């Protein structure tokens, strides 16, 4: 399970760094005003620094050996 999470972190970190950050939109809170229904969206941005942290965290998880109890 740890290996799967580590590989996902490494892949996502590489993708974020390759695109110099990722931006995506999610549905926002709808607005009702005078009988008019307006849909909104929220823009989100994942900066490259977060991608670098994901990459380093995934590599560290791959390199750490589990302790025997």
Biopython code that builds the backbone (N, CA, C, O; Angstrom):
import numpy as np
from Bio.PDB.StructureBuilder import StructureBuilder

atoms = [
    (1, "UNK", "N", (0.827, -1.190, 0.000)),
    (1, "UNK", "CA", (0.000, 0.000, 0.000)),
    (1, "UNK", "C", (0.876, 1.259, 0.000)),
    (1, "UNK", "O", (0.578, 2.238, -0.685)),
    (2, "UNK", "N", (1.961, 1.212, 0.783)),
    (2, "UNK", "CA", (2.859, 2.360, 0.850)),
    (2, "UNK", "C", (3.510, 2.622, -0.502)),
    (2, "UNK", "O", (3.737, 3.773, -0.875)),
    (3, "UNK", "N", (3.808, 1.554, -1.233)),
    (3, "UNK", "CA", (4.451, 1.693, -2.532)),
    (3, "UNK", "C", (3.515, 2.361, -3.537)),
    (3, "UNK", "O", (3.950, 3.190, -4.336)),
    (4, "UNK", "N", (2.248, 2.005, -3.497)),
    (4, "UNK", "CA", (1.272, 2.591, -4.419)),
    (4, "UNK", "C", (1.143, 4.096, -4.164)),
    (4, "UNK", "O", (1.123, 4.891, -5.104)),
    (5, "UNK", "N", (1.055, 4.475, -2.896)),
    (5, "UNK", "CA", (0.951, 5.895, -2.546)),
    (5, "UNK", "C", (2.215, 6.631, -2.969)),
    (5, "UNK", "O", (2.138, 7.746, -3.484)),
    (6, "UNK", "N", (3.372, 6.022, -2.759)),
    (6, "UNK", "CA", (4.640, 6.661, -3.118)),
    (6, "UNK", "C", (4.735, 6.866, -4.628)),
    (6, "UNK", "O", (5.166, 7.927, -5.081)),
    (7, "UNK", "N", (4.344, 5.880, -5.400)),
    (7, "UNK", "CA", (4.400, 6.006, -6.860)),
    (7, "UNK", "C", (3.422, 7.076, -7.334)),
    (7, "UNK", "O", (3.750, 7.852, -8.232)),
    (8, "UNK", "N", (2.231, 7.130, -6.747)),
    (8, "UNK", "CA", (1.255, 8.176, -7.106)),
    (8, "UNK", "C", (1.806, 9.565, -6.795)),
    (8, "UNK", "O", (1.656, 10.484, -7.600)),
    (9, "UNK", "N", (2.441, 9.724, -5.638)),
    (9, "UNK", "CA", (3.031, 11.017, -5.290)),
    (9, "UNK", "C", (4.125, 11.418, -6.275)),
    (9, "UNK", "O", (4.209, 12.580, -6.674)),
    (10, "UNK", "N", (4.955, 10.466, -6.664)),
    (10, "UNK", "CA", (6.037, 10.766, -7.604)),
    (10, "UNK", "C", (5.456, 11.180, -8.955)),
    (10, "UNK", "O", (5.903, 12.164, -9.546)),
    (11, "UNK", "N", (4.472, 10.442, -9.443)),
    (11, "UNK", "CA", (3.880, 10.751, -10.744)),
    (11, "UNK", "C", (3.179, 12.116, -10.711)),
    (11, "UNK", "O", (3.360, 12.927, -11.620)),
    (12, "UNK", "N", (2.387, 12.367, -9.677)),
    (12, "UNK", "CA", (1.697, 13.651, -9.574)),
    (12, "UNK", "C", (2.692, 14.808, -9.428)),
    (12, "UNK", "O", (2.484, 15.882, -9.993)),
    (13, "UNK", "N", (3.759, 14.589, -8.678)),
    (13, "UNK", "CA", (4.785, 15.616, -8.527)),
    (13, "UNK", "C", (5.448, 15.957, -9.849)),
    (13, "UNK", "O", (5.703, 17.127, -10.137)),
    (14, "UNK", "N", (5.727, 14.944, -10.650)),
    (14, "UNK", "CA", (6.341, 15.170, -11.960)),
    (14, "UNK", "C", (5.383, 15.926, -12.879)),
    (14, "UNK", "O", (5.796, 16.832, -13.603)),
    (15, "UNK", "N", (4.097, 15.549, -12.848)),
    (15, "UNK", "CA", (3.104, 16.223, -13.698)),
    (15, "UNK", "C", (2.977, 17.696, -13.316)),
    (15, "UNK", "O", (2.946, 18.563, -14.190)),
    (16, "UNK", "N", (2.902, 17.983, -12.019)),
    (16, "UNK", "CA", (2.759, 19.373, -11.580)),
    (16, "UNK", "C", (4.000, 20.178, -11.960)),
    (16, "UNK", "O", (3.885, 21.321, -12.402)),
    (17, "UNK", "N", (5.166, 19.599, -11.793)),
    (17, "UNK", "CA", (6.391, 20.312, -12.166)),
    (17, "UNK", "C", (6.508, 20.481, -13.683)),
    (17, "UNK", "O", (7.000, 21.508, -14.151)),
    (18, "UNK", "N", (6.068, 19.499, -14.444)),
    (18, "UNK", "CA", (6.174, 19.579, -15.905)),
    (18, "UNK", "C", (5.298, 20.694, -16.470)),
    (18, "UNK", "O", (5.664, 21.334, -17.455)),
    (19, "UNK", "N", (4.151, 20.925, -15.852)),
    (19, "UNK", "CA", (3.238, 21.959, -16.337)),
    (19, "UNK", "C", (3.391, 23.278, -15.588)),
    (19, "UNK", "O", (2.566, 24.175, -15.758)),
    (20, "UNK", "N", (4.408, 23.414, -14.779)),
    (20, "UNK", "CA", (4.646, 24.629, -13.980)),
    (20, "UNK", "C", (3.422, 24.988, -13.155)),
    (20, "UNK", "O", (3.013, 26.147, -13.088)),
    (21, "UNK", "N", (2.855, 23.981, -12.536)),
    (21, "UNK", "CA", (1.659, 24.164, -11.720)),
    (21, "UNK", "C", (0.426, 23.729, -12.479)),
    (21, "UNK", "O", (0.407, 23.742, -13.710)),
    (22, "UNK", "N", (-0.588, 23.351, -11.756)),
    (22, "UNK", "CA", (-1.849, 22.934, -12.361)),
    (22, "UNK", "C", (-2.964, 23.842, -11.886)),
    (22, "UNK", "O", (-3.001, 24.250, -10.725)),
    (23, "UNK", "N", (-3.861, 24.151, -12.786)),
    (23, "UNK", "CA", (-5.051, 24.894, -12.386)),
    (23, "UNK", "C", (-6.273, 24.087, -12.800)),
    (23, "UNK", "O", (-6.284, 23.446, -13.851)),
    (24, "UNK", "N", (-7.296, 24.128, -11.964)),
    (24, "UNK", "CA", (-8.530, 23.420, -12.262)),
    (24, "UNK", "C", (-9.693, 24.189, -11.656)),
    (24, "UNK", "O", (-9.513, 25.002, -10.750)),
    (25, "UNK", "N", (-10.881, 23.921, -12.166)),
    (25, "UNK", "CA", (-12.070, 24.601, -11.674)),
    (25, "UNK", "C", (-13.026, 23.591, -11.068)),
    (25, "UNK", "O", (-13.099, 22.440, -11.499)),
    (26, "UNK", "N", (-13.750, 24.040, -10.070)),
    (26, "UNK", "CA", (-14.785, 23.229, -9.445)),
    (26, "UNK", "C", (-16.076, 24.047, -9.425)),
    (26, "UNK", "O", (-16.037, 25.277, -9.451)),
    (27, "UNK", "N", (-17.210, 23.365, -9.378)),
    (27, "UNK", "CA", (-18.461, 24.112, -9.302)),
    (27, "UNK", "C", (-18.526, 24.914, -8.004)),
    (27, "UNK", "O", (-18.196, 24.415, -6.929)),
    (28, "UNK", "N", (-18.953, 26.151, -8.128)),
    (28, "UNK", "CA", (-19.054, 27.016, -6.964)),
    (28, "UNK", "C", (-20.467, 27.048, -6.425)),
    (28, "UNK", "O", (-21.318, 26.241, -6.799)),
    (29, "UNK", "N", (-20.691, 27.978, -5.558)),
    (29, "UNK", "CA", (-21.993, 28.146, -4.929)),
    (29, "UNK", "C", (-22.929, 28.869, -5.908)),
    (29, "UNK", "O", (-22.599, 29.958, -6.377)),
    (30, "UNK", "N", (-24.096, 28.276, -6.224)),
    (30, "UNK", "CA", (-25.024, 28.961, -7.125)),
    (30, "UNK", "C", (-25.637, 30.195, -6.458)),
    (30, "UNK", "O", (-25.819, 30.239, -5.241)),
    (31, "UNK", "N", (-25.944, 31.180, -7.277)),
    (31, "UNK", "CA", (-26.501, 32.437, -6.783)),
    (31, "UNK", "C", (-27.935, 32.576, -7.310)),
    (31, "UNK", "O", (-28.176, 32.448, -8.510)),
    (32, "UNK", "N", (-28.863, 32.833, -6.417)),
    (32, "UNK", "CA", (-30.247, 33.134, -6.790)),
    (32, "UNK", "C", (-30.471, 34.617, -6.529)),
    (32, "UNK", "O", (-30.356, 35.074, -5.392)),
    (33, "UNK", "N", (-30.794, 35.374, -7.585)),
    (33, "UNK", "CA", (-31.010, 36.813, -7.430)),
    (33, "UNK", "C", (-32.191, 37.226, -8.300)),
    (33, "UNK", "O", (-32.136, 37.140, -9.527)),
    (34, "UNK", "N", (-33.236, 37.667, -7.659)),
    (34, "UNK", "CA", (-34.446, 38.122, -8.341)),
    (34, "UNK", "C", (-34.986, 37.079, -9.319)),
    (34, "UNK", "O", (-35.403, 37.407, -10.429)),
    (35, "UNK", "N", (-34.970, 35.829, -8.890)),
    (35, "UNK", "CA", (-35.481, 34.751, -9.732)),
    (35, "UNK", "C", (-34.521, 34.275, -10.798)),
    (35, "UNK", "O", (-34.861, 33.383, -11.575)),
    (36, "UNK", "N", (-33.336, 34.843, -10.856)),
    (36, "UNK", "CA", (-32.329, 34.426, -11.835)),
    (36, "UNK", "C", (-31.359, 33.480, -11.147)),
    (36, "UNK", "O", (-30.842, 33.777, -10.070)),
    (37, "UNK", "N", (-31.120, 32.340, -11.777)),
    (37, "UNK", "CA", (-30.195, 31.341, -11.225)),
    (37, "UNK", "C", (-28.859, 31.473, -11.956)),
    (37, "UNK", "O", (-28.796, 31.322, -13.176)),
    (38, "UNK", "N", (-27.792, 31.757, -11.204)),
    (38, "UNK", "CA", (-26.462, 31.935, -11.787)),
    (38, "UNK", "C", (-25.523, 30.880, -11.213)),
    (38, "UNK", "O", (-25.357, 30.777, -9.998)),
    (39, "UNK", "N", (-24.913, 30.102, -12.097)),
    (39, "UNK", "CA", (-23.918, 29.108, -11.694)),
    (39, "UNK", "C", (-22.551, 29.771, -11.629)),
    (39, "UNK", "O", (-22.213, 30.588, -12.485)),
    (40, "UNK", "N", (-21.778, 29.426, -10.634)),
    (40, "UNK", "CA", (-20.429, 29.982, -10.495)),
    (40, "UNK", "C", (-19.403, 28.859, -10.493)),
    (40, "UNK", "O", (-19.746, 27.694, -10.288)),
    (41, "UNK", "N", (-18.156, 29.211, -10.719)),
    (41, "UNK", "CA", (-17.059, 28.255, -10.635)),
    (41, "UNK", "C", (-15.957, 28.846, -9.761)),
    (41, "UNK", "O", (-15.782, 30.063, -9.688)),
    (42, "UNK", "N", (-15.230, 27.967, -9.110)),
    (42, "UNK", "CA", (-14.081, 28.371, -8.298)),
    (42, "UNK", "C", (-12.814, 27.880, -8.987)),
    (42, "UNK", "O", (-12.719, 26.704, -9.339)),
    (43, "UNK", "N", (-11.859, 28.749, -9.180)),
    (43, "UNK", "CA", (-10.583, 28.386, -9.783)),
    (43, "UNK", "C", (-9.584, 28.059, -8.682)),
    (43, "UNK", "O", (-9.482, 28.777, -7.688)),
    (44, "UNK", "N", (-8.851, 26.973, -8.870)),
    (44, "UNK", "CA", (-7.835, 26.542, -7.914)),
    (44, "UNK", "C", (-6.513, 26.364, -8.654)),
    (44, "UNK", "O", (-6.496, 26.036, -9.840)),
    (45, "UNK", "N", (-5.413, 26.581, -7.946)),
    (45, "UNK", "CA", (-4.087, 26.460, -8.550)),
    (45, "UNK", "C", (-3.178, 25.676, -7.614)),
    (45, "UNK", "O", (-3.101, 25.976, -6.423)),
    (46, "UNK", "N", (-2.491, 24.677, -8.149)),
    (46, "UNK", "CA", (-1.490, 23.920, -7.391)),
    (46, "UNK", "C", (-0.122, 24.432, -7.849)),
    (46, "UNK", "O", (0.264, 24.203, -8.995)),
    (47, "UNK", "N", (0.615, 25.122, -6.973)),
    (47, "UNK", "CA", (1.897, 25.702, -7.383)),
    (47, "UNK", "C", (2.982, 24.633, -7.554)),
    (47, "UNK", "O", (2.874, 23.541, -6.996)),
    (48, "UNK", "N", (4.025, 24.949, -8.326)),
    (48, "UNK", "CA", (5.111, 23.996, -8.543)),
    (48, "UNK", "C", (5.816, 23.563, -7.257)),
    (48, "UNK", "O", (6.353, 22.457, -7.197)),
    (49, "UNK", "N", (5.822, 24.411, -6.232)),
    (49, "UNK", "CA", (6.470, 24.032, -4.970)),
    (49, "UNK", "C", (5.768, 22.829, -4.346)),
    (49, "UNK", "O", (6.422, 21.973, -3.751)),
    (50, "UNK", "N", (4.463, 22.758, -4.475)),
    (50, "UNK", "CA", (3.725, 21.608, -3.953)),
    (50, "UNK", "C", (4.075, 20.358, -4.753)),
    (50, "UNK", "O", (4.179, 19.267, -4.193)),
    (51, "UNK", "N", (4.255, 20.518, -6.058)),
    (51, "UNK", "CA", (4.683, 19.396, -6.892)),
    (51, "UNK", "C", (6.057, 18.881, -6.483)),
    (51, "UNK", "O", (6.295, 17.674, -6.460)),
    (52, "UNK", "N", (6.957, 19.801, -6.160)),
    (52, "UNK", "CA", (8.290, 19.393, -5.712)),
    (52, "UNK", "C", (8.208, 18.648, -4.383)),
    (52, "UNK", "O", (8.911, 17.658, -4.183)),
    (53, "UNK", "N", (7.357, 19.117, -3.478)),
    (53, "UNK", "CA", (7.185, 18.424, -2.193)),
    (53, "UNK", "C", (6.582, 17.035, -2.384)),
    (53, "UNK", "O", (6.979, 16.088, -1.704)),
    (54, "UNK", "N", (5.623, 16.907, -3.307)),
    (54, "UNK", "CA", (5.041, 15.592, -3.578)),
    (54, "UNK", "C", (6.100, 14.644, -4.148)),
    (54, "UNK", "O", (6.158, 13.472, -3.777)),
    (55, "UNK", "N", (6.927, 15.157, -5.045)),
    (55, "UNK", "CA", (7.976, 14.336, -5.646)),
    (55, "UNK", "C", (8.968, 13.866, -4.596)),
    (55, "UNK", "O", (9.300, 12.682, -4.547)),
    (56, "UNK", "N", (9.441, 14.766, -3.764)),
    (56, "UNK", "CA", (10.404, 14.403, -2.715)),
    (56, "UNK", "C", (9.765, 13.446, -1.713)),
    (56, "UNK", "O", (10.394, 12.472, -1.299)),
    (57, "UNK", "N", (8.528, 13.716, -1.323)),
    (57, "UNK", "CA", (7.840, 12.825, -0.379)),
    (57, "UNK", "C", (7.662, 11.423, -0.930)),
    (57, "UNK", "O", (7.824, 10.447, -0.197)),
    (58, "UNK", "N", (7.330, 11.307, -2.206)),
    (58, "UNK", "CA", (7.185, 9.986, -2.824)),
    (58, "UNK", "C", (8.501, 9.239, -2.886)),
    (58, "UNK", "O", (8.548, 8.034, -2.637)),
    (59, "UNK", "N", (9.579, 9.951, -3.219)),
    (59, "UNK", "CA", (10.895, 9.305, -3.270)),
    (59, "UNK", "C", (11.318, 8.842, -1.881)),
    (59, "UNK", "O", (11.855, 7.745, -1.726)),
    (60, "UNK", "N", (11.078, 9.670, -0.876)),
    (60, "UNK", "CA", (11.432, 9.286, 0.503)),
    (60, "UNK", "C", (10.635, 8.046, 0.920)),
    (60, "UNK", "O", (11.189, 7.135, 1.536)),
    (61, "UNK", "N", (9.346, 8.005, 0.590)),
    (61, "UNK", "CA", (8.542, 6.828, 0.931)),
    (61, "UNK", "C", (9.055, 5.575, 0.234)),
    (61, "UNK", "O", (9.009, 4.484, 0.801)),
    (62, "UNK", "N", (9.543, 5.727, -0.991)),
    (62, "UNK", "CA", (10.083, 4.566, -1.701)),
    (62, "UNK", "C", (11.402, 4.085, -1.100)),
    (62, "UNK", "O", (11.699, 2.890, -1.139)),
    (63, "UNK", "N", (12.190, 4.995, -0.548)),
    (63, "UNK", "CA", (13.507, 4.630, -0.033)),
    (63, "UNK", "C", (13.496, 4.123, 1.400)),
    (63, "UNK", "O", (14.411, 3.404, 1.803)),
    (64, "UNK", "N", (12.482, 4.481, 2.178)),
    (64, "UNK", "CA", (12.435, 4.067, 3.584)),
    (64, "UNK", "C", (12.093, 2.581, 3.669)),
    (64, "UNK", "O", (11.143, 2.104, 3.048)),
    (65, "UNK", "N", (12.878, 1.884, 4.437)),
    (65, "UNK", "CA", (12.620, 0.464, 4.671)),
    (65, "UNK", "C", (11.726, 0.322, 5.907)),
    (65, "UNK", "O", (11.925, 1.026, 6.897)),
    (66, "UNK", "N", (10.753, -0.574, 5.856)),
    (66, "UNK", "CA", (9.888, -0.750, 7.036)),
    (66, "UNK", "C", (10.657, -1.374, 8.203)),
    (66, "UNK", "O", (11.517, -2.234, 8.010)),
    (67, "UNK", "N", (10.328, -0.921, 9.415)),
    (67, "UNK", "CA", (10.990, -1.471, 10.600)),
    (67, "UNK", "C", (10.345, -2.805, 10.976)),
    (67, "UNK", "O", (9.136, -2.989, 10.828)),
    (68, "UNK", "N", (11.154, -3.711, 11.455)),
    (68, "UNK", "CA", (10.628, -4.989, 11.954)),
    (68, "UNK", "C", (10.353, -4.871, 13.436)),
    (68, "UNK", "O", (11.168, -4.338, 14.189)),
    (69, "UNK", "N", (9.229, -5.357, 13.841)),
    (69, "UNK", "CA", (8.849, -5.238, 15.257)),
    (69, "UNK", "C", (9.175, -6.524, 15.979)),
    (69, "UNK", "O", (8.934, -6.636, 17.181)),
]
sb = StructureBuilder()
sb.init_structure("model")
sb.init_model(0)
sb.init_chain("A")
sb.init_seg("    ")
for serial, (resi, resn, name, xyz) in enumerate(atoms, 1):
    if name == "N":
        sb.init_residue(resn, " ", resi, " ")
    sb.init_atom(name, np.array(xyz, "f"), 0.0, 1.0, " ", f" {name:<3s}", serial, name[0])
structure = sb.get_structure()
